[in-house]
Amino acid sequence: MKDNNEINTSRRDLLKGLTTAAVAGAVVAGTTKVATAAETVEIKPDVKKNGYRETQHVRDYYDSL
């Protein structure tokens, strides 16, 4: 029988580190979405009634490019 007086904690430390990194990544991703959603943009009224309309979601898409 093997005499193990010293406990190897490297596996536990690795799992703790991976969990901490995953939680930190989720927090950063969540705060990025909140900051983006809080921005306000003034909407100018469209002069044309027919054809292409540049609505807010289209402007948001162009800004993301």
A tleap script that builds the chain and sets N, CA, C and O, in Angstrom:
source leaprc.protein.ff14SB
mol = sequence {
  NMET LYS ASP ASN ASN GLU ILE ASN THR SER
  ARG ARG ASP LEU LEU LYS GLY LEU THR THR
  ALA ALA VAL ALA GLY ALA VAL VAL ALA GLY
  THR THR LYS VAL ALA THR ALA ALA GLU THR
  VAL GLU ILE LYS PRO ASP VAL LYS LYS ASN
  GLY TYR ARG GLU THR GLN HIE VAL ARG ASP
  TYR TYR ASP SER CLEU
}
set mol.1.N position { 0.841 -1.168 0.000 }
set mol.1.CA position { 0.000 0.000 0.000 }
set mol.1.C position { 0.892 1.239 0.000 }
set mol.1.O position { 1.923 1.288 0.671 }
set mol.2.N position { 0.477 2.208 -0.751 }
set mol.2.CA position { 1.238 3.433 -0.887 }
set mol.2.C position { 0.968 4.349 0.308 }
set mol.2.O position { -0.181 4.538 0.707 }
set mol.3.N position { 2.008 4.901 0.858 }
set mol.3.CA position { 1.858 5.797 2.002 }
set mol.3.C position { 1.814 7.237 1.493 }
set mol.3.O position { 2.847 7.800 1.131 }
set mol.4.N position { 0.603 7.840 1.463 }
set mol.4.CA position { 0.408 9.203 0.939 }
set mol.4.C position { 0.149 10.161 2.093 }
set mol.4.O position { -1.003 10.391 2.462 }
set mol.5.N position { 1.187 10.708 2.653 }
set mol.5.CA position { 1.017 11.682 3.724 }
set mol.5.C position { 0.799 13.080 3.166 }
set mol.5.O position { 0.148 13.911 3.799 }
set mol.6.N position { 1.336 13.337 1.993 }
set mol.6.CA position { 1.223 14.654 1.386 }
set mol.6.C position { 0.134 14.612 0.314 }
set mol.6.O position { 0.156 13.754 -0.568 }
set mol.7.N position { -0.810 15.536 0.395 }
set mol.7.CA position { -1.931 15.578 -0.546 }
set mol.7.C position { -1.564 16.503 -1.694 }
set mol.7.O position { -1.101 17.623 -1.479 }
set mol.8.N position { -1.775 16.024 -2.917 }
set mol.8.CA position { -1.491 16.816 -4.104 }
set mol.8.C position { -2.736 17.625 -4.453 }
set mol.8.O position { -3.776 17.053 -4.781 }
set mol.9.N position { -2.638 18.949 -4.383 }
set mol.9.CA position { -3.795 19.817 -4.616 }
set mol.9.C position { -3.759 20.489 -5.991 }
set mol.9.O position { -4.542 21.404 -6.249 }
set mol.10.N position { -2.875 20.053 -6.862 }
set mol.10.CA position { -2.760 20.718 -8.161 }
set mol.10.C position { -4.026 20.548 -8.998 }
set mol.10.O position { -4.406 21.466 -9.724 }
set mol.11.N position { -4.682 19.400 -8.913 }
set mol.11.CA position { -5.907 19.198 -9.684 }
set mol.11.C position { -7.015 20.120 -9.180 }
set mol.11.O position { -7.753 20.697 -9.979 }
set mol.12.N position { -7.133 20.260 -7.882 }
set mol.12.CA position { -8.138 21.161 -7.310 }
set mol.12.C position { -7.854 22.607 -7.700 }
set mol.12.O position { -8.772 23.355 -8.035 }
set mol.13.N position { -6.591 22.997 -7.657 }
set mol.13.CA position { -6.221 24.364 -8.025 }
set mol.13.C position { -6.537 24.639 -9.492 }
set mol.13.O position { -6.984 25.734 -9.835 }
set mol.14.N position { -6.308 23.661 -10.354 }
set mol.14.CA position { -6.616 23.826 -11.767 }
set mol.14.C position { -8.117 24.019 -11.964 }
set mol.14.O position { -8.532 24.911 -12.704 }
set mol.15.N position { -8.927 23.201 -11.318 }
set mol.15.CA position { -10.381 23.320 -11.456 }
set mol.15.C position { -10.888 24.645 -10.894 }
set mol.15.O position { -11.788 25.257 -11.468 }
set mol.16.N position { -10.322 25.089 -9.786 }
set mol.16.CA position { -10.711 26.388 -9.228 }
set mol.16.C position { -10.359 27.515 -10.188 }
set mol.16.O position { -11.143 28.446 -10.375 }
set mol.17.N position { -9.186 27.432 -10.792 }
set mol.17.CA position { -8.753 28.460 -11.737 }
set mol.17.C position { -9.639 28.509 -12.976 }
set mol.17.O position { -9.993 29.592 -13.443 }
set mol.18.N position { -10.000 27.338 -13.512 }
set mol.18.CA position { -10.874 27.295 -14.680 }
set mol.18.C position { -12.256 27.842 -14.352 }
set mol.18.O position { -12.843 28.561 -15.160 }
set mol.19.N position { -12.776 27.514 -13.192 }
set mol.19.CA position { -14.081 28.017 -12.785 }
set mol.19.C position { -14.048 29.531 -12.610 }
set mol.19.O position { -14.968 30.231 -13.033 }
set mol.20.N position { -13.001 30.024 -11.995 }
set mol.20.CA position { -12.868 31.472 -11.802 }
set mol.20.C position { -12.770 32.193 -13.146 }
set mol.20.O position { -13.362 33.259 -13.321 }
set mol.21.N position { -12.036 31.627 -14.086 }
set mol.21.CA position { -11.904 32.244 -15.409 }
set mol.21.C position { -13.244 32.254 -16.141 }
set mol.21.O position { -13.575 33.232 -16.810 }
set mol.22.N position { -14.013 31.178 -16.020 }
set mol.22.CA position { -15.319 31.111 -16.688 }
set mol.22.C position { -16.281 32.140 -16.099 }
set mol.22.O position { -17.008 32.804 -16.838 }
set mol.23.N position { -16.288 32.274 -14.782 }
set mol.23.CA position { -17.171 33.244 -14.134 }
set mol.23.C position { -16.756 34.664 -14.501 }
set mol.23.O position { -17.611 35.505 -14.777 }
set mol.24.N position { -15.468 34.936 -14.506 }
set mol.24.CA position { -14.986 36.271 -14.867 }
set mol.24.C position { -15.340 36.605 -16.312 }
set mol.24.O position { -15.708 37.740 -16.615 }
set mol.25.N position { -15.231 35.626 -17.203 }
set mol.25.CA position { -15.598 35.842 -18.596 }
set mol.25.C position { -17.079 36.137 -18.754 }
set mol.25.O position { -17.461 36.987 -19.558 }
set mol.26.N position { -17.913 35.445 -17.994 }
set mol.26.CA position { -19.355 35.682 -18.066 }
set mol.26.C position { -19.703 37.069 -17.530 }
set mol.26.O position { -20.583 37.735 -18.074 }
set mol.27.N position { -19.032 37.505 -16.485 }
set mol.27.CA position { -19.294 38.830 -15.923 }
set mol.27.C position { -18.885 39.910 -16.918 }
set mol.27.O position { -19.614 40.883 -17.112 }
set mol.28.N position { -17.736 39.746 -17.543 }
set mol.28.CA position { -17.271 40.734 -18.520 }
set mol.28.C position { -18.221 40.785 -19.710 }
set mol.28.O position { -18.547 41.870 -20.193 }
set mol.29.N position { -18.666 39.634 -20.186 }
set mol.29.CA position { -19.596 39.599 -21.316 }
set mol.29.C position { -20.927 40.235 -20.935 }
set mol.29.O position { -21.528 40.931 -21.754 }
set mol.30.N position { -21.394 40.014 -19.728 }
set mol.30.CA position { -22.657 40.590 -19.279 }
set mol.30.C position { -22.590 42.097 -19.135 }
set mol.30.O position { -23.539 42.795 -19.492 }
set mol.31.N position { -21.490 42.605 -18.619 }
set mol.31.CA position { -21.373 44.051 -18.455 }
set mol.31.C position { -21.170 44.744 -19.785 }
set mol.31.O position { -21.571 45.898 -19.938 }
set mol.32.N position { -20.561 44.078 -20.756 }
set mol.32.CA position { -20.398 44.668 -22.076 }
set mol.32.C position { -21.741 44.839 -22.744 }
set mol.32.O position { -21.991 45.870 -23.369 }
set mol.33.N position { -22.606 43.862 -22.628 }
set mol.33.CA position { -23.938 43.950 -23.218 }
set mol.33.C position { -24.755 45.058 -22.556 }
set mol.33.O position { -25.479 45.779 -23.243 }
set mol.34.N position { -24.653 45.205 -21.248 }
set mol.34.CA position { -25.412 46.223 -20.538 }
set mol.34.C position { -24.943 47.609 -20.946 }
set mol.34.O position { -25.767 48.502 -21.144 }
set mol.35.N position { -23.649 47.807 -21.076 }
set mol.35.CA position { -23.117 49.111 -21.451 }
set mol.35.C position { -23.551 49.483 -22.864 }
set mol.35.O position { -23.833 50.651 -23.133 }
set mol.36.N position { -23.609 48.523 -23.758 }
set mol.36.CA position { -24.027 48.789 -25.129 }
set mol.36.C position { -25.510 49.109 -25.181 }
set mol.36.O position { -25.932 49.974 -25.949 }
set mol.37.N position { -26.292 48.431 -24.384 }
set mol.37.CA position { -27.732 48.642 -24.402 }
set mol.37.C position { -28.114 49.984 -23.789 }
set mol.37.O position { -29.205 50.486 -24.060 }
set mol.38.N position { -27.251 50.577 -22.972 }
set mol.38.CA position { -27.573 51.818 -22.297 }
set mol.38.C position { -27.362 53.048 -23.179 }
set mol.38.O position { -27.779 54.146 -22.810 }
set mol.39.N position { -26.723 52.883 -24.334 }
set mol.39.CA position { -26.473 54.020 -25.205 }
set mol.39.C position { -27.779 54.478 -25.853 }
set mol.39.O position { -28.624 53.663 -26.224 }
set mol.40.N position { -27.926 55.787 -25.981 }
set mol.40.CA position { -29.114 56.328 -26.635 }
set mol.40.C position { -28.683 57.090 -27.873 }
set mol.40.O position { -27.682 57.806 -27.862 }
set mol.41.N position { -29.445 56.929 -28.930 }
set mol.41.CA position { -29.151 57.597 -30.194 }
set mol.41.C position { -30.387 58.352 -30.617 }
set mol.41.O position { -31.501 57.831 -30.559 }
set mol.42.N position { -30.182 59.606 -31.052 }
set mol.42.CA position { -31.297 60.409 -31.501 }
set mol.42.C position { -31.752 59.924 -32.867 }
set mol.42.O position { -30.936 59.746 -33.771 }
set mol.43.N position { -33.043 59.710 -33.016 }
set mol.43.CA position { -33.589 59.226 -34.272 }
set mol.43.C position { -34.111 60.418 -35.067 }
set mol.43.O position { -34.972 61.168 -34.607 }
set mol.44.N position { -33.570 60.572 -36.265 }
set mol.44.CA position { -34.018 61.660 -37.136 }
set mol.44.C position { -35.207 61.155 -37.951 }
set mol.44.O position { -35.188 60.019 -38.426 }
set mol.45.N position { -36.230 61.973 -38.118 }
set mol.45.CA position { -37.383 61.524 -38.898 }
set mol.45.C position { -37.013 61.344 -40.367 }
set mol.45.O position { -36.290 62.162 -40.937 }
set mol.46.N position { -37.513 60.265 -40.976 }
set mol.46.CA position { -37.251 60.005 -42.381 }
set mol.46.C position { -38.118 60.912 -43.246 }
set mol.46.O position { -39.312 61.079 -42.994 }
set mol.47.N position { -37.503 61.487 -44.259 }
set mol.47.CA position { -38.224 62.386 -45.156 }
set mol.47.C position { -39.003 61.571 -46.181 }
set mol.47.O position { -40.146 61.896 -46.503 }
set mol.48.N position { -38.377 60.508 -46.694 }
set mol.48.CA position { -39.022 59.688 -47.708 }
set mol.48.C position { -40.041 58.753 -47.078 }
set mol.48.O position { -39.872 58.300 -45.946 }
set mol.49.N position { -41.082 58.474 -47.811 }
set mol.49.CA position { -42.083 57.527 -47.330 }
set mol.49.C position { -41.955 56.179 -48.028 }
set mol.49.O position { -42.403 55.164 -47.494 }
set mol.50.N position { -41.351 56.155 -49.210 }
set mol.50.CA position { -41.212 54.909 -49.969 }
set mol.50.C position { -39.740 54.544 -50.093 }
set mol.50.O position { -38.867 55.409 -50.020 }
set mol.51.N position { -39.473 53.255 -50.280 }
set mol.51.CA position { -38.113 52.812 -50.539 }
set mol.51.C position { -37.362 52.431 -49.272 }
set mol.51.O position { -37.950 52.020 -48.271 }
set mol.52.N position { -36.054 52.579 -49.348 }
set mol.52.CA position { -35.162 52.170 -48.258 }
set mol.52.C position { -35.318 53.088 -47.055 }
set mol.52.O position { -35.284 54.312 -47.180 }
set mol.53.N position { -35.487 52.480 -45.900 }
set mol.53.CA position { -35.578 53.251 -44.651 }
set mol.53.C position { -34.445 52.834 -43.736 }
set mol.53.O position { -34.243 51.650 -43.469 }
set mol.54.N position { -33.719 53.815 -43.265 }
set mol.54.CA position { -32.634 53.534 -42.333 }
set mol.54.C position { -33.180 53.661 -40.921 }
set mol.54.O position { -33.195 54.747 -40.340 }
set mol.55.N position { -33.627 52.537 -40.379 }
set mol.55.CA position { -34.203 52.528 -39.040 }
set mol.55.C position { -33.099 52.338 -38.006 }
set mol.55.O position { -31.933 52.156 -38.354 }
set mol.56.N position { -33.476 52.381 -36.749 }
set mol.56.CA position { -32.491 52.308 -35.672 }
set mol.56.C position { -31.727 50.988 -35.677 }
set mol.56.O position { -30.514 50.980 -35.468 }
set mol.57.N position { -32.414 49.875 -35.913 }
set mol.57.CA position { -31.693 48.601 -35.881 }
set mol.57.C position { -30.731 48.483 -37.069 }
set mol.57.O position { -29.715 47.796 -36.965 }
set mol.58.N position { -31.031 49.136 -38.189 }
set mol.58.CA position { -30.115 49.148 -39.328 }
set mol.58.C position { -28.890 49.999 -38.978 }
set mol.58.O position { -27.765 49.608 -39.289 }
set mol.59.N position { -29.092 51.150 -38.341 }
set mol.59.CA position { -27.961 51.993 -37.907 }
set mol.59.C position { -27.085 51.258 -36.908 }
set mol.59.O position { -25.859 51.362 -36.961 }
set mol.60.N position { -27.703 50.516 -35.996 }
set mol.60.CA position { -26.927 49.739 -35.017 }
set mol.60.C position { -26.070 48.697 -35.723 }
set mol.60.O position { -24.919 48.469 -35.353 }
set mol.61.N position { -26.649 48.066 -36.746 }
set mol.61.CA position { -25.888 47.069 -37.496 }
set mol.61.C position { -24.697 47.722 -38.205 }
set mol.61.O position { -23.588 47.189 -38.167 }
set mol.62.N position { -24.919 48.870 -38.849 }
set mol.62.CA position { -23.826 49.553 -39.528 }
set mol.62.C position { -22.751 49.995 -38.547 }
set mol.62.O position { -21.565 49.960 -38.878 }
set mol.63.N position { -23.141 50.409 -37.352 }
set mol.63.CA position { -22.163 50.812 -36.335 }
set mol.63.C position { -21.334 49.633 -35.844 }
set mol.63.O position { -20.195 49.815 -35.412 }
set mol.64.N position { -21.889 48.429 -35.905 }
set mol.64.CA position { -21.173 47.264 -35.400 }
set mol.64.C position { -20.120 46.764 -36.392 }
set mol.64.O position { -19.261 45.962 -36.027 }
set mol.65.N position { -20.179 47.229 -37.640 }
set mol.65.CA position { -19.223 46.766 -38.655 }
set mol.65.C position { -17.884 47.384 -38.504 }
set mol.65.O position { -16.978 47.091 -39.285 }
savepdb mol mol.pdb
quit
